[in-house]
Amino acid sequence: METIRSSGAQTVSAVFFDSVARHILAQHKNEIPDLRGAIVLLPNYHAAQPLAQHLVQAANLPALLLPRMVTLGDWAQSVPLAATVVPDTCRAAVLYQALRARRWFQDADLWGIARELLDLLDELTQHCVTLPQDEEDFLAQLERAYRARGGAAMQFEARVVHELWYAMSAGVELDVARAYQQRLAQLAQQASAPLYVLLASNLAAPDARFIEAYRARAPVTVFDLREMAGQQPECAVLAAALRDASAHLREQAALLREHHPRAALKLRLFGAHGLEQEARAADVQVRRWLRAGKRNIALVALDRLVARRVRALLERAGVLIRDETGWILSTLSASTVLMRWLDALQSDFYHQDLLDLLKSPFIFADQPAHERKQAVYQLEQLVRKHGVASHLQSFLDLAEGQAGVQTVLVRLRQAAEALGKGSTTLSGWLQALHQSLGILGVVRGLETDAAGAQLLRSLQAWQQELAADTTRFSRAEWRHWLAQQLDAGTFSDQSIDSPVLLTSLSATRWRSFDAVLLLGCDAAHLPGEGNGSVWFNDAVHASLGLPTLEAHRAQQRDDLLALLAMNDTVLATWQASKNGEENLLSPCLEMLRVLHELAYGDDLAERELGSLLDGAQVRPPYFPLPEPAAMPAPGIPSGLVPARISPSGYNSLVACPYQFYARHILRLNEMDEVREGVEKRDYGEWVHGILHRFHQRFPVQAEHPRAALEEALHGISVEVFAPAVARDYLARAWLLRWQQAIPAYLDAQLESEQAGWCYRGSEVPFELPLDDELALHGRIDRVDARAGECRVSDYKMTDAANLRNMLKEPGEDVQLASYAHVYEADEAAFISIEKDRVVTVAPPQDLPELAQASVERLLEVFAQMRAGAALPAHGVDEACEYCEMRGLCRKSEWEAGARNQETAPPVAKGGE
């Protein structure tokens, strides 16, 4: 087998392909222009185009028939097999059944264990490892590798692997790993054409065996990029690092200066202070490259978390990314609708799961979108208004008379019946799932989406693969299996055409780009730890002939150095500090950095980018910084100023004009939450209802015996609290709390009657025009009268001291003042009902004056709003603490920005 080394001096990226092309043409000079008799094995199909271009250029002919260019995986798949190949889905089901039957792992994730064991068994097959026939011999082999006596844990590990290895190997069918080996063996037996192999790192064991077997029958030439790079002056530093990493760096640096005085690396390193700065640096650098005209930029994701943040920043700037790594199926909205459907079934249609499901764009896709959205909106309003937490039948009862909502709920019930319960095969579950999704209109929705269509194809393929499996699984077991399948699959969006590409390090073999950005190049990610088997340690892997962690690291180093050799412009970023602690650069890059600094006096640090981020230099105009956030102060178009306002709306306007704007102009009020437990506001509503019924029944209490009044009030209280007590036993505590206050309330009411006040009404609605353009509306808890006088009251389930604080400053709380103006009341008060105390709290100011001033201020403010006055977010901290609009006004951000501007040093202007 001949290994080719490059010669000549061309551009760094072109010289390797040119060497390959010229060698192939020299070997087939008598066959030119027909090279179809040769086969070129590619690491990926991206290498095909540049190789073809160099073949055509080197041949210098008007036409050239190219050799066959193929990856080894695709070539092997073209070989037919007589034996049946068992898919991994069936093998995993068999392993799961074996683990379940043996009861080795109680309360464990059997699907996860089955997947890990399947990976181990495949690795043993790929490396032609045969375990000893006797379990004791295998245990002895493990003891020698572990260098320890076999305890219970080691014996159990040996038993599990040994028993399942022979159980899974007993069948005559081929698994995927053995089928691949047989296909490669057939290809080697049929070898006749010269074979050319483009190599960047060591081949996997089956592939290496295939190359050796093929060489025995036909010529094989390997173009090893590692060796080819060592012959190029431009790659001298890389070659030095490859030759002997253990040699003294100063000696290597001296040799580099002597023999390659101009062979400086075109690699830059940027150490960021945290994830956000690393992502911002990548975002800025990519956009700089785009403005410089680069149209083939690779983002190599070593740290997926950083890559996701970079993607978000670039897409926010309008730069889309082609993602070769793909999205995990389980993270896609197409898969989410499946899992939300199963969540709803499992939780007996818990309201949050149900609403999440119904808000998916894929469900009921066979209905007009506006009908579906209207039905979901109506259902959500009903659920939140009436506090129904779960049960599909409860929702059906609630939606009586709502035709659109009823249709949605009936379809959900039909789909639930189609999916069923109990147990069946995995294929049966998948068939039932497809049927239920069809009833819900999800299938049609998924068919119109690229990711959804792939998901449907995957579900159908799994169903067909598992059709012969008769093992029965519960719905919980099947759901866990489905989640694992979705986690293992990926979707790549082929519709995006962008100059920026997101890829992995292994996918860059024999590829060149205009620029490369390596993300996350710290010691934890480069070289990474690999997937790492949970079965056996590195010593056992070595004794069995399996790849070790060092082999994985060596492959990553080879891929990195090949990438650096193929590309002229590379920036590697990492987080030099994490959480305030130092975070080391990758040892691969650290060695290159030190060697380069010793040889050429350059530590490879990227300083210009750091200056842009730190603000030490003037930022280019194409990287404008966002303006600092400021206090929002919107105005209202005159046509949108409301014509009605309630006392609570008035209170909101006084507390914070922006809060009023968001609540009552934009109508962004928070929707009511479904209250699954009893809250204090529930208690308040129930007490209001109890007192309304009680006073309607006993308008004059002095006419009735005290015992009868107390008994009646207790009876009404029990009736009102009964539904809550039946649903939640904690509601009984609130009932007891109210019953504790009943004697005090009756005492206060009788004292009020003795003072001449008579009950005139409760829960009294009102609407009073204040002028031609504004009316005050609302509902008063209670109205009393005495000899031409009027008193308005509002029940409060809070301490009297808090109420006095609310009323201390005139105009801060306008509720009582508004009520007093509506009824021209002589008195107004809050009635504090707290435990065993009932206290009347009245404003300390003159009530008529307070009411008049309150209305005049309201009219003046509305006149200003109609004139375009701003509504600033200047609420005090107490008003902001529980304000649901805080996330909209972002007070914390603009307050921090204002503080930063106050403390920032002055900026020099002009020549100062």
Salt bridges, closest charged atoms under 4 A:
ASP18 OD2 - ARG22 NE 2.89
GLU31 OE1 - HIS28 ND1 3.00
ASP34 OD1 - ARG36 NE 2.94
ASP88 OD1 - ARG91 NH1 3.02
ASP109 OD1 - HIS480 NE2 3.15
ASP122 OD1 - ARG91 NH1 2.93
GLU163 OE2 - ARG102 NE 2.57
GLU163 OE1 - ARG159 NE 3.73
ASP175 OD2 - ARG91 NH2 3.87
ASP175 OD2 - ARG178 NE 3.45
GLU212 OE1 - ARG215 NH2 3.13
ASP224 OD2 - ARG226 NH2 3.03
GLU227 OE1 - ARG5 NE 3.83
GLU276 OE1 - ARG309 NE 2.98
ASP283 OD2 - ARG287 NH2 3.08
ASP303 OD2 - HIS525 NE2 3.73
GLU315 OE2 - ARG311 NE 3.26
ASP323 OD2 - ARG311 NH1 2.85
GLU324 OE2 - HIS46 NE2 3.17
GLU324 OE1 - ARG511 NH1 3.06
ASP343 OD2 - ARG340 NH1 3.39
ASP343 OD1 - ARG479 NH2 2.18
ASP348 OD2 - HIS391 ND1 2.50
ASP366 OD2 - ARG411 NH2 2.84
GLU380 OE1 - LYS359 NZ 3.15
GLU380 OE2 - ARG384 NE 2.92
GLU477 OE2 - ARG100 NH1 3.11
ASP522 OD1 - HIS525 ND1 2.66
ASP522 OD2 - LYS578 NZ 3.77
GLU529 OE2 - ARG553 NH2 2.95
GLU550 OE2 - ARG557 NH2 2.70
ASP558 OD2 - ARG226 NH1 2.71
ASP559 OD1 - ARG509 NE 2.87
GLU590 OE2 - ARG593 NH2 2.72
GLU597 OE1 - ARG593 NH1 3.22
ASP602 OD2 - ARG268 NH2 2.50
ASP603 OD2 - ARG607 NH2 3.01
GLU608 OE2 - ARG288 NH2 2.79
GLU673 OE1 - ARG384 NH1 3.57
GLU679 OE1 - ARG681 NE 3.60
ASP682 OD1 - ARG675 NE 2.34
GLU685 OE1 - ARG675 NH2 3.58
GLU710 OE1 - ARG706 NE 3.61
GLU719 OE1 - ARG693 NH2 2.63
ASP747 OD1 - ARG706 NH1 2.60
GLU767 OE2 - ARG644 NE 3.02
GLU773 OE1 - ARG866 NH1 3.59
ASP781 OD2 - HIS688 NE2 2.76
ASP784 OD2 - ARG782 NE 3.16
ASP784 OD2 - ARG791 NH2 2.99
GLU789 OE1 - ARG786 NE 2.99
ASP794 OD2 - LYS796 NZ 3.27
GLU827 OE2 - ARG786 NH2 3.86
GLU834 OE2 - ARG737 NH2 3.02
ASP877 OD1 - LYS891 NZ 3.43
GLU884 OE2 - ARG663 NE 2.74
GLU893 OE2 - ARG890 NH1 3.20
GLU895 OE2 - LYS891 NZ 3.79
